[in-house]
Amino acid sequence: MRRQPAKKPYSALLEPDRNAGGYVVTLPDFGYGATQGDTEEEAMEMAQELLMLSIGDYMRDARALPLPRQSPQPKVSYRGSPHIASREG
C-alpha cells in the first residue's frame, strides 16, 4: 500500500481590527479571501471555513492547491475532507 505524504497546515494571518473590534483573518497561501470574528477563537473557526471554501474553489476549477509556506503564524489544517479542519500551533 502506498503511503500518502504528510499534509502540512496552511498559515492563517490573524490581525486585530482596530476600527471595528475583533479580529480579521486571511490565508496568505491562497492570496485572496478574508474573514473575521469577535474573538481569536471565533476568528480561527471562521478561518477554517474560509480554508474549506478556498480549497473548494481550487477543486471546482481543477487547480492544484498552493503549497503551504513556512510561517510562525497560527495554522489551519485541511485533513482531506472539506468538512474537517483544525487549528494547530
HUGIWO-V35946 format. One record per pair of residues at least 6 apart in sequence whose ideal C-beta (glycine too) atoms are under 8 Angstrom apart, sorted by the first residue. I is the first residue (numbers start at 1). J is the second residue. D is the distance in Angstrom with one decimal. If there is no record, write none. Layout:
I,J,D  I,J,D
This chain:
7,77,6.9  7,78,6.6  7,79,6.9  7,80,7.0  8,67,7.8  8,68,4.3  9,68,6.2  9,75,3.4  9,76,6.3  9,77,4.1  9,78,7.9  9,88,5.2  9,89,7.5  10,27,5.8  10,29,5.0  10,30,7.6  10,51,6.1  10,68,4.9  10,75,6.8  10,76,5.4  10,77,7.3  10,78,7.0  11,27,7.2  11,28,5.8  11,29,6.4  11,68,6.9  11,69,6.3  11,71,4.0  11,73,4.1  11,74,7.3  11,75,6.2  11,76,7.7  12,25,5.3  12,26,7.5  12,27,6.0  12,44,6.6  12,47,4.3  12,51,7.8  12,73,6.1  12,74,5.1  12,75,6.9  12,76,4.6  13,25,6.6  13,26,4.8  13,27,7.4  13,28,5.6  13,73,5.6  14,23,5.5  14,24,7.7  14,25,5.3  14,40,6.5  14,43,5.9  14,44,7.0  14,47,7.6  14,73,7.1  14,74,5.9  15,23,6.6  15,24,5.2  15,25,7.7  15,26,8.0  16,22,7.7  16,23,5.8  16,24,7.9  17,23,6.2  17,24,5.0  17,36,6.4  20,36,7.8  21,38,7.1  22,36,5.6  22,37,5.8  22,38,4.4  22,39,7.2  22,42,7.8  22,43,6.9  23,36,6.3  23,37,5.6  23,38,7.9  23,39,7.3  23,40,5.9  23,42,7.9  23,43,3.9  24,34,6.0  24,35,7.6  24,36,4.9  24,43,7.4  25,34,6.8  25,35,5.2  25,36,6.7  25,37,7.2  25,43,4.9  25,44,7.1  25,46,6.3  25,47,4.3  25,50,6.9  26,33,6.8  26,34,4.9  27,33,6.3  27,47,7.0  27,50,6.2  27,51,6.1  27,54,6.2  27,76,7.2  28,69,6.9  28,71,7.3  28,73,7.7  29,66,4.7  29,67,7.5  29,68,5.7  29,69,5.8  30,54,4.7  30,66,6.2  31,66,7.8  32,54,7.7  33,50,5.3  33,53,7.3  33,54,5.7  34,50,7.6  35,43,7.2  35,46,4.1  35,47,6.2  35,49,6.9  35,50,4.6  36,43,6.2  36,46,6.6  37,43,3.2  37,44,7.3  37,45,6.7  37,46,4.9  44,74,6.5  44,76,7.1  44,87,4.9  47,76,5.0  47,87,7.8  48,76,5.5  48,85,4.0  48,86,7.3  48,87,7.1  51,76,4.9  51,78,6.1  51,85,5.7  52,78,7.4  52,82,4.9  52,83,7.3  52,85,6.0  55,65,6.5  55,78,5.8  55,82,6.3  56,82,5.8  58,64,7.4  58,65,5.4  73,89,7.8  74,87,6.4  74,88,7.6  74,89,5.1  75,87,6.9  75,88,4.1  75,89,4.6  76,85,6.0  76,86,7.8  76,87,6.2  76,88,7.8  77,85,5.9  77,86,5.3  77,87,7.7  77,88,5.7  78,85,5.8  79,85,6.4  79,86,6.9
